[in-house]
């Protein structure tokens, strides 16, 4: 396993994580902006309205996107598991760590 492989693996994990949380973050941001605009226009300064509505919308987005998010996670895990045999050195290769100093 070389450094470039580790960097590519980490980059893939970061992009997968961003892809999974992006719909939730966008929904929370849009709802927060709309509620903030509504509260500014009507001069209602109740914080629980914004928090409760954001939570409800974000939970609905999670429920709606869960099948696709599960497919993405399964696909990513399968790709990682398929690369494991190529990373493990064979028996005749030089050991990566000898256990001593």
N, C-alpha and C positions, 0 to 999 in steps of 0.2 A: 504494500500500500504506500503510495507516494503522497506528497503534500497536495498535488493538484487534484487527486482523487478525493481527498478529505475536503478540500475547498469546494469542489463540485457537489459533493454530497451535502455539505452544510448549506450551500447556496440553494440547492433543490429543496431542502427542508424549510428554509426561510420563505422561499416563494410559495411553497405549498401552504404554509401557515398563513401567509398574507392572503392567498387566494381563498382560504377557508373563512377568515374573519372579515374580509372586505365587505360582503353584503350586509353583515350585521352592523359594522361601523358606519357604512353609508346610510343605512336606515336610521340609526340613532342620531347621526349628524343632521340629516334632513328633517326629521321630526323635531329635534331640538331647535333648529333654526326656525321652523314654522311656528312652533309653540312660543318661542321667544318673540317672534314678530307679532303674533296674536296678542301676547301679554303686553308688549310695548304699545300696541295700538289701542288696547282696551284698558290699559293701566291696571291690570290685574297682576299682582305680584305674589302669587301663590306658588311656592316651589314644588309642592307635592303633585300638582297637576302635571308639570313637566316630567318629573321623575316617573310617575305612574304610567303616563302615556308612552314614554320612551321604553320602559320595561315591557309593556304590553306589545308594542310594535316590534321590539327586538326579539321577543320570544316567538311571535308569529313568523318573523323572518327565519329564525332557527328551525321552527317546525316545517316551514315551507321548503327550505333548502337542505334539510337533513339528508334526504336520499342522495342528492348530488354530492354533498360533502362526504358522505360515507363512501360513495364510489371513488372519489378523489383520494381519500385516505387509504382505501384498499389497494388502489392502483399504485400509489406511492410506496406502500409497504411491500407489495409484490415486487416492484422494481428493485428495492433495496435488498430484499431477500434473494433475488436472483443474482445480484452482484457479489454476494458473500463468497461463493466458491472461487471466484476470480481473485479475491483479495487474500484468502488464506494461502500461505505459502505451502508448497509441496514438501514431502519428507526429505528430498535430496537438496533442498535449498538451504542456504545459510540462515541460521536462526536470527530473528530480529533482536532478541534480547537473550543474553547468556546467563543472566541471574547474578553476575558478579560485578565488581567495580573495576 
